[in-house]
Amino acid sequence: MLLALNKPYGVLCQFTDERGRPTLADFVTQKDVYAAGRLDRDSEGLLLLTDDGRLAHRLTDPRHKQAKTYLAQVEGVIGEAALQALRRGVVLNDGPTLPAEVAFAVEPDWLWPRDPPVRFRQAIPTSWLSLTLREGRNRQVRRMTAAVGFPTLRLVRVRIGEHALDGLAPGKTRVLAG
């Protein structure tokens, strides 16, 4: 079984939490499925879950370089020089990243409001980017945009390989073909 979840903001990518925070168990009713990859608590969007260990390995192992696409709202008006740096790859504290596919984006009309809302500061505009990575380090998009001077305010994963969010509402699941 392969399941898509639109993980809401503030939800942990695990099924239990000793501190009582929201987890996958609050949204996923299917038994014996596990997250194939992670999204940090502050990120939203597509998370794949499966009961197939081989499939989970294929989706998450860095050697398979599975493409993951994100929409990122960053603080400030990002320029071409910062986009080029992201496209080349940036050096993080755990080493250089692979080059990323990066383009300007606009906030999509289908994007749901975040709860709580992203902090809004009238004097500081924001920009939207589409980023596709082929590696999956901890908080990588956030660290990459910060490294080029544009901290990420909101991060939504919209695609993993051939699997896309495609209108799935926050907190909802959909069974996919493996």
Secondary structure, DSSP 8 states (H G I E B T S, - for coil): -EEEEEE-TT-BSSS--TT---BGGGT---SS-EESS---TT-EEEEEEES-HHHHHHHH-GGG---EEEEEEEES---HHHHHHHHH--EETTEE----EEEEE---TT----SS-----TTS-EEEEEEEESS--TTHHHHHHHHTT--EEEEEEEEETTEE-TT--TT-EEEE--
